């Protein structure tokens, strides 16, 4: 973020410090606030504009510019949310007397149902197509099995510490968004693959080196999100799965299959690490869609 003159830019630094230190938001979240708010400040006609002179017209002009550039409704809503948080902070600090975002409606992002795999597609994906006695295919199979068994975020999976896995109890301890810890169970099949990898694959990849992370590369470094995404694409291609799939698809599939088989939403929320159950409720829509399809197919007047 390029520093510019003016009170708003210095206040932005204070706000970001507040988000990091007092609210303890994740670095990626703070970075998104930084980018959105820096874009807004750069859009103002006067870079030295006093904070209390910002008005709703400045907010609307900024949002309209983004809309004309084709910004998605979700990104549009995120930008307005960042502006609201910033000016409410300034209001609480006494820097401004009025919140210029008040009265500006937050657009509702279009809700799209997540792509998930069928049970048959999951079976093909987890079956693999390489000799799992070799360390790299063994690692890949273990990662895929654990991801589907737990619904972890890919960032949580690739940075998972060895100490976080309890094979005897069948639990993984996850440090998620906002440094919130949760326990997620996994089943016997995933346990067997992870145990095989830890016993026979990981030592061959490390070659005497040490690493705190479960999943490592042939260089002994932690797996990256990009490399794992590439692995998922390669396995899908080799298994003839044409559906657009990412590591996040397995997280969606984990949640979808739990709800379809009767898991209560609160348990699914806890396992996914959602702060708000409203985020988890999208899986009830997925299940409702499945029920509607079944009704149309089997009901005599469907």
C-alpha positions as CSV (number, residue, x, y, z in Angstrom):
1,X,0.0,0.0,0.0
2,X,1.6,3.2,-1.1
3,X,1.5,5.9,1.6
4,X,-0.2,9.1,0.6
5,X,-0.5,12.4,2.5
6,X,-3.6,13.2,4.5
7,X,-5.4,12.3,7.7
8,X,-7.3,9.4,6.2
9,X,-4.2,7.5,5.3
10,X,-2.8,7.8,8.8
11,X,-6.1,6.7,10.2
12,X,-6.2,3.7,7.9
13,X,-2.9,2.6,9.5
14,X,-4.5,2.9,12.9
15,X,-7.6,0.9,11.8
16,X,-5.4,-1.9,10.4
17,X,-3.5,-2.0,13.6
18,X,-6.8,-2.2,15.5
19,X,-7.9,-5.1,13.3
20,X,-4.6,-7.0,13.8
21,X,-4.0,-6.4,17.5
22,X,-7.4,-5.8,19.1
23,X,-9.7,-7.9,16.9
24,X,-7.0,-10.4,16.1
25,X,-8.2,-10.9,12.5
26,X,-6.2,-13.2,10.2
27,X,-3.5,-11.6,8.1
28,X,-5.4,-12.4,4.8
29,X,-8.5,-10.6,6.2
30,X,-6.5,-7.6,7.2
31,X,-4.9,-7.6,3.8
32,X,-8.3,-7.5,2.1
33,X,-9.4,-4.6,4.3
34,X,-6.1,-2.8,3.4
35,X,-6.6,-3.3,-0.4
36,X,-10.3,-2.2,-0.4
37,X,-9.8,0.9,1.8
38,X,-6.6,1.9,0.0
39,X,-8.5,1.8,-3.3
40,X,-11.2,4.0,-1.8
41,X,-8.8,6.6,-0.5
42,X,-7.0,6.7,-3.8
43,X,-10.4,7.3,-5.5
44,X,-11.0,10.5,-3.5
45,X,-10.7,13.8,-5.5
46,X,-8.4,15.2,-2.8
47,X,-5.7,12.9,-1.3
48,X,-5.6,15.2,1.7
49,X,-9.3,15.3,2.3
50,X,-10.2,15.6,6.0
51,X,-11.9,12.5,7.4
52,X,-15.0,14.5,8.5
53,X,-15.5,15.8,4.9
54,X,-16.1,12.3,3.4
55,X,-19.8,12.1,2.5
56,X,-22.1,9.4,1.1
57,X,-21.5,10.7,-2.5
58,X,-17.9,9.7,-2.2
59,X,-18.9,6.2,-1.1
60,X,-21.5,5.9,-3.9
61,X,-19.1,7.1,-6.6
62,X,-16.4,4.6,-5.5
63,X,-18.9,1.7,-5.5
64,X,-20.4,2.8,-8.8
65,X,-16.9,2.9,-10.4
66,X,-16.3,-0.7,-9.2
67,X,-19.7,-1.8,-10.6
68,X,-18.9,-0.3,-14.0
69,X,-15.6,-2.3,-14.0
70,X,-17.6,-5.5,-13.6
71,X,-16.8,-6.1,-9.9
72,X,-18.8,-9.1,-8.6
73,X,-21.7,-8.5,-6.2
74,X,-19.8,-10.4,-3.5
75,X,-16.7,-8.1,-3.9
76,X,-19.0,-5.1,-4.0
77,X,-20.5,-6.1,-0.7
78,X,-17.1,-6.8,0.8
79,X,-15.9,-3.3,-0.2
80,X,-18.9,-1.6,1.4
81,X,-18.4,-3.8,4.5
82,X,-14.8,-2.7,4.8
83,X,-15.9,1.0,4.4
84,X,-18.5,0.6,7.1
85,X,-16.0,-1.0,9.5
86,X,-13.5,1.8,8.9
87,X,-15.9,4.7,9.4
88,X,-17.5,3.1,12.4
89,X,-14.0,2.9,13.9
90,X,-13.4,6.6,13.1
91,X,-16.8,7.4,14.7
92,X,-15.9,5.5,17.9
93,X,-12.6,7.2,18.0
94,X,-14.2,10.7,17.7
95,X,-12.4,11.4,14.4
96,X,-15.7,11.9,12.5
97,X,-19.2,13.0,13.7
98,X,-21.2,11.1,11.1
99,X,-20.8,7.7,9.3
100,X,-21.0,8.4,5.5
101,X,-21.8,4.7,4.9
102,X,-25.1,5.0,7.0
103,X,-28.1,4.5,4.7
104,X,-26.2,2.9,1.9
105,X,-27.6,-0.5,1.4
106,X,-25.4,-3.5,1.4
107,X,-26.1,-5.4,-1.8
108,X,-26.9,-9.1,-1.2
109,X,-24.4,-11.3,-3.0
110,X,-26.0,-13.8,-5.3
111,X,-25.9,-17.2,-3.5
112,X,-24.6,-20.0,-5.6
113,X,-24.8,-23.6,-4.4
114,X,-21.4,-25.2,-4.0
115,X,-20.2,-27.8,-6.4
116,X,-19.9,-31.2,-4.7
117,X,-19.0,-34.7,-5.8
118,X,-21.2,-37.7,-6.0
119,X,-20.2,-40.7,-3.9
120,X,-19.1,-42.5,-7.0
121,X,-16.9,-39.5,-8.0
122,X,-15.4,-39.5,-4.5
123,X,-14.6,-43.2,-4.7
124,X,-12.9,-42.6,-8.1
125,X,-10.9,-39.6,-6.8
126,X,-9.8,-41.4,-3.6
127,X,-8.9,-44.6,-5.5
128,X,-6.0,-43.0,-7.2
129,X,-4.2,-44.3,-10.3
130,X,-0.6,-44.7,-9.2
131,X,1.4,-47.1,-7.1
132,X,0.7,-46.0,-3.6
133,X,3.8,-47.8,-2.4
134,X,5.8,-44.8,-3.7
135,X,6.1,-41.9,-1.3
136,X,4.5,-39.1,-3.5
137,X,1.4,-41.1,-4.5
138,X,1.1,-42.3,-0.9
139,X,1.2,-38.7,0.3
140,X,-1.4,-37.6,-2.3
141,X,-3.8,-40.4,-1.3
142,X,-3.4,-39.6,2.4
143,X,-4.1,-35.9,1.7
144,X,-7.2,-36.6,-0.3
145,X,-8.6,-39.1,2.2
146,X,-8.0,-36.8,5.1
147,X,-9.5,-33.8,3.3
148,X,-12.7,-35.6,2.5
149,X,-12.8,-37.2,5.9
150,X,-12.5,-33.9,7.8
151,X,-13.6,-31.1,5.5
152,X,-10.5,-29.0,6.4
153,X,-9.8,-25.9,4.4
154,X,-6.9,-26.5,2.1
155,X,-4.8,-23.9,4.0
156,X,-5.4,-25.9,7.2
157,X,-4.5,-29.2,5.5
158,X,-1.2,-28.1,3.9
159,X,0.0,-26.4,7.2
160,X,-1.2,-29.2,9.5
161,X,1.4,-30.0,12.2
162,X,2.3,-33.6,13.0
163,X,1.4,-33.0,16.6
164,X,-2.2,-32.1,15.6
165,X,-3.1,-35.6,14.5
166,X,-4.1,-38.2,17.0
167,X,-4.3,-41.5,15.1
168,X,-5.3,-43.6,18.1
169,X,-8.3,-41.4,18.9
170,X,-9.1,-40.5,15.3
171,X,-9.1,-36.7,15.8
172,X,-7.3,-33.8,14.2
173,X,-6.8,-30.6,16.1
174,X,-7.1,-27.6,13.7
175,X,-6.2,-24.0,14.2
176,X,-8.6,-22.2,11.8
177,X,-9.6,-18.7,10.9
178,X,-9.1,-16.2,13.7
179,X,-6.8,-18.7,15.5
180,X,-9.9,-20.6,16.6
181,X,-9.1,-24.2,17.6
182,X,-11.5,-27.1,16.8
183,X,-11.4,-30.9,17.0
184,X,-12.5,-32.8,13.9
185,X,-12.9,-36.6,13.9
186,X,-11.9,-38.8,11.0
187,X,-12.7,-42.4,10.2
188,X,-10.8,-45.6,9.9
189,X,-10.1,-45.5,6.2
190,X,-8.5,-42.0,6.4
191,X,-6.6,-43.1,9.5
192,X,-5.0,-46.1,7.7
193,X,-3.9,-44.0,4.8
194,X,-2.4,-41.2,7.0
195,X,-0.7,-43.9,9.1
196,X,0.8,-45.5,6.0
197,X,2.1,-42.2,4.8
198,X,3.6,-41.2,8.1
199,X,5.3,-44.6,8.5
200,X,6.4,-45.3,5.0
201,X,6.1,-42.2,2.8
202,X,7.0,-39.1,4.9
203,X,10.5,-40.4,6.1
204,X,11.5,-41.1,2.4
205,X,10.5,-37.6,1.4
206,X,12.3,-35.9,4.3
207,X,15.5,-38.0,3.8
208,X,16.7,-37.3,7.4
209,X,15.4,-33.7,7.4
210,X,12.9,-32.4,9.9
211,X,9.6,-30.6,9.4
212,X,6.8,-29.8,11.8
213,X,4.2,-30.4,9.0
214,X,2.5,-33.6,8.1
215,X,2.5,-33.2,4.4
216,X,5.9,-32.4,2.8
217,X,7.3,-32.2,-0.7
218,X,10.3,-34.2,-2.0
219,X,12.5,-31.3,-0.9
220,X,11.3,-31.6,2.6
221,X,9.3,-28.4,2.6
222,X,5.6,-28.0,3.5
223,X,3.1,-28.6,0.7
224,X,1.7,-25.5,-0.9
225,X,-1.9,-24.7,-1.7
226,X,-1.1,-24.3,-5.4
227,X,0.8,-27.6,-5.6
228,X,-2.1,-29.5,-3.9
229,X,-4.6,-27.9,-6.3
230,X,-2.4,-29.1,-9.2
231,X,-2.4,-32.6,-7.7
232,X,-6.2,-32.6,-7.4
233,X,-6.5,-31.6,-11.1
234,X,-4.1,-34.3,-12.2
235,X,-5.9,-37.0,-10.3
236,X,-9.3,-35.9,-11.7
237,X,-7.9,-35.9,-15.2
238,X,-6.4,-39.4,-14.8
239,X,-9.7,-40.7,-13.3
240,X,-11.9,-39.2,-16.0
241,X,-13.7,-36.8,-13.7
242,X,-14.7,-33.8,-15.9
243,X,-16.5,-31.8,-13.2
244,X,-14.6,-28.6,-12.2
245,X,-13.0,-29.6,-9.0
246,X,-10.7,-27.9,-6.5
247,X,-9.5,-29.0,-3.0
248,X,-12.5,-26.9,-1.7
249,X,-14.8,-29.2,-3.6
250,X,-13.9,-32.0,-1.2
251,X,-14.7,-29.7,1.7
252,X,-18.1,-29.0,0.2
253,X,-18.6,-32.7,-0.5
254,X,-17.8,-33.6,3.1
255,X,-20.5,-31.2,4.4
256,X,-23.0,-32.1,1.7
257,X,-22.8,-35.8,2.3
258,X,-23.0,-35.3,6.1
259,X,-26.2,-33.3,5.7
260,X,-27.7,-35.7,3.2
261,X,-27.2,-38.5,5.6
262,X,-28.8,-36.8,8.5
263,X,-26.1,-34.9,10.4
264,X,-27.4,-32.0,12.4
265,X,-26.3,-28.6,11.1
266,X,-24.7,-27.5,14.4
267,X,-22.3,-30.4,14.3
268,X,-21.4,-29.7,10.7
269,X,-20.8,-26.1,11.6
270,X,-18.4,-27.1,14.3
271,X,-16.5,-29.5,12.1
272,X,-16.2,-26.9,9.3
273,X,-15.1,-24.2,11.7
274,X,-17.8,-21.7,10.6
275,X,-18.1,-18.8,13.0
276,X,-21.8,-18.3,12.0
277,X,-24.2,-21.1,11.4
278,X,-25.8,-19.0,8.6
279,X,-22.7,-19.9,6.5
280,X,-23.4,-23.6,7.1
281,X,-27.0,-23.3,6.2
282,X,-26.2,-23.3,2.5
283,X,-25.9,-27.1,2.8
284,X,-29.6,-27.3,3.7
285,X,-30.3,-25.8,0.3
286,X,-28.2,-28.4,-1.3
287,X,-30.1,-31.1,0.5
288,X,-33.4,-29.5,-0.4
289,X,-32.4,-29.5,-4.1
290,X,-31.7,-33.3,-3.8
291,X,-35.1,-33.9,-2.2
292,X,-36.8,-31.9,-4.9
293,X,-35.1,-34.0,-7.6
294,X,-36.2,-37.2,-5.8
295,X,-39.7,-36.0,-5.5
296,X,-39.9,-35.0,-9.1
297,X,-38.5,-38.4,-10.1
298,X,-40.5,-40.7,-7.9
299,X,-43.8,-39.0,-7.0
300,X,-46.6,-40.1,-9.3
301,X,-47.6,-36.4,-9.8
302,X,-44.1,-35.0,-9.5
